[in-house]
Amino acid sequence: MESHSTLDHQGVERLVHSLEDSGLKPRDIAKSISSITQMSNSEAYKMIVEGRTGVRDDH
């Protein structure tokens, strides 16, 4: 499995949840994620939205 991130998916999800708990908006969370990982802003945002709805495509 190739990964362009230093955090695994679960690590990113935990980070998202803690940022959400601190009251950040999804777009702000996406900026934080993309600055920590190598994801683009839109990738991070898409992951946050998919994580919320439970819809995701695992490769």
N, C-alpha and C positions, 0 to 999 in steps of 0.2 A: 504494500500500500504506500503510495507516495504522499508525502505531506509537505506543504510549503509553510508549515507553522511550527513554532517551537512548543506550543501547547497542543495537547490532544483535544479531541472534540469535547470530551467531558470536562476538561480543564477550562475550556472556553465557556462552556455552558455554566459552570460554577461561577466563573467571573461575571458573566452576563447577569446571573441571578443576584449576585452581591451588588452589582452596579444598579440593577433595577430596585433593589431594596433601599439603596441610598437615594432613590428618587430621580435618577437620570432618565431622560427621554431616550427611546430607542435609537434615534439618530446620533445622540451624544455617546451612547454606549457603543455604537458602531464605530465612531471615531476613535474611542479608546481601544477597542479591539484591534482595529486596523493599525493603530500605532504600536501596539504590543506585539502583534503577530505580523506576518507578511501578507495578510489578507488585504484586499482592497476594501474601501468603505462600503461599496455596494454588496460585496460578498458577505461582509460581516453583518450588514443590515438584513440581508436576505436570510442569513442563518438565524438571526434573532427572531424575525417574523415567523420563520418556519418552526423554530423551537417553541414559540408561543402556541401556534395552531396545531403542533404535533405532526405537521406534514413536512417530510424531508425525504430526499432521495439519497440513500446510502449507497456508495459505490463499492 
